[in-house]
Amino acid sequence: MTTRYERLKMQRRMQRRIRLVVEERRMAFGAGAASDPEETMEIPPMALPQAPAIGRVRIGKA
């Protein structure tokens, strides 16, 4: 069980990570200072890894 302080600390750490990832993606996709920081961007489908759906179980031959 975590204390309230530890949960807040973890949330802050996660927010910091998210901000860093968003900033990295903006830089990688060439979003400069001229773009709107609130604008959403679309990640091309090819950039996403092809993984099996969560919760699906592959059943082998009996």
C-alpha positions in Angstrom: 0.0 0.0 0.0 1.3 3.4 -0.9 1.0 6.6 1.1 -0.7 9.7 -0.2 2.7 11.4 -0.5 4.0 8.5 -2.6 1.0 8.5 -4.9 1.4 12.2 -5.5 5.1 11.8 -6.2 4.3 9.0 -8.7 1.7 11.1 -10.4 4.1 14.0 -10.8 6.8 11.8 -12.1 4.3 10.3 -14.7 3.2 13.8 -15.8 6.8 14.8 -16.2 7.4 11.7 -18.4 4.3 12.4 -20.5 5.4 16.0 -21.0 8.8 14.9 -22.2 7.4 12.3 -24.6 5.0 14.9 -26.1 7.8 17.4 -26.5 10.0 14.7 -28.2 7.3 13.8 -30.6 6.7 17.4 -31.5 10.4 17.8 -32.3 10.5 14.5 -34.2 7.5 15.4 -36.4 9.0 18.9 -37.1 6.4 20.9 -35.1 8.1 24.2 -34.7 7.3 27.3 -32.6 4.8 28.4 -35.3 2.4 25.5 -34.6 -0.3 25.7 -32.0 0.8 23.7 -28.8 -2.9 22.8 -28.2 -3.3 21.2 -31.6 -3.6 17.5 -31.7 -1.4 15.5 -34.1 -2.1 12.3 -35.8 0.5 9.5 -35.6 0.7 7.6 -38.9 -0.6 4.0 -38.6 2.8 2.6 -39.8 4.5 4.1 -36.8 2.4 2.0 -34.4 3.6 -1.5 -33.6 1.3 -4.3 -34.6 0.5 -6.1 -31.4 -2.3 -8.5 -30.6 -5.4 -7.0 -29.0 -5.3 -6.8 -25.2 -7.5 -9.5 -23.5 -7.4 -11.9 -26.4 -5.9 -15.3 -25.8 -4.5 -17.4 -28.6 -5.6 -21.0 -28.1 -3.5 -23.7 -29.6 -4.6 -27.1 -31.1 -5.9 -29.5 -28.5 
